[in-house]
Amino acid sequence: MPRRLLGLLLVLPALAVIVLLFILPLVMSAVGAFEVEGAFGWGNFAKTFDLYTKDIVFSVVIIALSTGLIGIASIAIGGYLTLGEHPVAVAILRFLYRWPMFIPFIVVGQILRTFLAKNGMMNNTFISFGLLTPIEAQSFLDWRGIVIAFVWKQTPFVALLVAGAMASVNRDTIEAARNLGASRLRVLIEILVPQVAMTLTVGLILSFVTMMSVLSVPLMINAQSPTMLTADIAFRVNSYGDYGVANALGLVSLVLASSVAWIYLRASLKERA
Amino acid sequence: MTASIETVRRNPLAALWWVPRGIVFGLMAFFIFGPLFNMLLWTVAEKWYFPYSFPLEYGFGSWAKVFAPRGGALESLTNSLIVALLTVVVSLLLAIPAGYALARLKLPLRGLILLAFLIPQAFPNLTVYVNVARIFYEIGLNGTIPGVVLVHVSHGLVYAVWIATAAFSAIDVELEQAARNIGAGAMRTFLDVTLPLAAPGLMASAIFVFLESLDEFTGSYFVGAPDVNMLPLLLYTAGAGGNYQIASITALLLLVPSLVFMAVVERFLKADVLSRVGH
């Protein structure tokens, strides 16, 4: 048997699973979004934008804000791991920052729900340190809770990628800049970040898409209106069996995610040209 | 270490840096371990209500409730483990031939094939699961363990295939050629030389697939519930019903394997394999 054919034959079963269980349903959802009672039309989208425009904007703002915060936090962590001068401090940070990465989203939702509640541990600790009075204590289980959950869970992953990329940046440039009197912050912003920009973007895009598809966090932290698109899709299917609008909402989130990936592809093509 | 001692000598005030460091690290530790500690408290809280910062009574009453025959946790735990193990077996059966082909044989469009396995991770997958549930409903797979396994396989395959490919390509081709030269057949060479050498990498991919399956919520929610109960679903329903003790115990059950496996995964995933992932 020719080796090419053998290779394809070995890959085929695995590829078939992806095609049948992911690509086919994805196409179904795109087609289903335009299907209204057996005919094709824009009806589902009219209904979607009529009912859920607020939630679409809410989702985009929440996820964009979370992505921005994750970016800043992971640059700070990666930067300190690379430029930090005290080995003990660097070791402490290296030990600390990774923990949330290993924790499943559903668990993140549960533990932050108890932590951020009005009488949760965060407020209780602030009250016992005298930073807050019991009357001022408020629940963070709204949009802020979702942002905190996303940043909490996704920062270690992006920071791990960024720190890895920063570690492979040529040390000589950094030493030279330091010897010429550049502060560590300046070295970070002007030398390290530009050189790891691609890794950072990849990490942030993967996080963006992950956050677009997480259902458990919005369900557990903030299921009231306005909420995330994922919670709306689940509600549409479970309460109304309305696959048309659910698919239209799915297509909207797909377009949002792909437009972010598109920005990345254009940037990477420009860099190579 | 020498660098830091020199810094301290140069600048006696350097120790003062521990003040801002302590504050930042302390806050980080509070926000990272606080929620986890809070969860641990809930698992042993018998009585805990506003405005008390700590439980009023401790005990293992909720544990007894969770593990009672009617508690549902044992059923969910068994289902979760069965599904996760089957997902690992199916994923590896698919990924070992695919990974070997991608690593060793000349394939047209190799890059595109590798990328195809990333698709389930790179698109918002909620609407996909909704439609998978519809297909499965038609063919009688909805609400069955094989149905849930198939959904988990499609999602975990990227780890299985990518790491298996990296594990196979990290093996020296000359070892295989040596076996062939002394008369071993292709299959014999693969089973006696290639597969044992790739075993640590394959073990690492099995761990990733196992965890991915154990923690998966969305697919199980649409395809499995309410017939196949799994731990994440139990956690969700207990939490939604305001039963924080049971939700926290379930959360702990999900958390422990993740932490244990992640602690040992570095032993299986060596740098030579790691640097080849995705290439």
Interface residues (C-beta under 8 A of the other chain):
Chain A: R3 R4 L6 G7 L8 L10 V11 P13 A14 L15 V17 I18 L21 F22 I23 L24 P25 L26 M28 S29 G32 E85 H86 P87 V88 A89 I92 L93 L96 Y97 W99 P100 M101 F102 I103 P104 F105 I106 V107 G109 Q110 I111 L112 R113 T114 F115 K118 N119 G120 M121 M122 N124 T125 I127 S128 P134 W152 L206 V209 T210 M212 S213 V214 L215 S216 L219 M220 T230 I233 A234 V237 Y243 A246 N247 L249 G250 L251 S253 L254 A257 A261
Chain B: M1 A3 S4 T7 W17 W18 R21 F25 M28 A29 F30 F31 I32 F33 G34 P35 L36 F37 N38 M39 L41 W42 F50 P51 S53 L94 A95 P97 A98 Y100 A101 L102 L105 K106 L107 P108 I113 A116 F117 I119 P120 Q121 A122 F123 P124 N125 L126 T127 V128 Y129 V130 N131 V132 R134 I135 L150 V151 V153 S154 L157 V161 L214 D215 F217 T218 Y221 F222 P232 L235 Y236 G239 A240 Y244 A247 S248 A251 L254 L255 S258 L259 M262
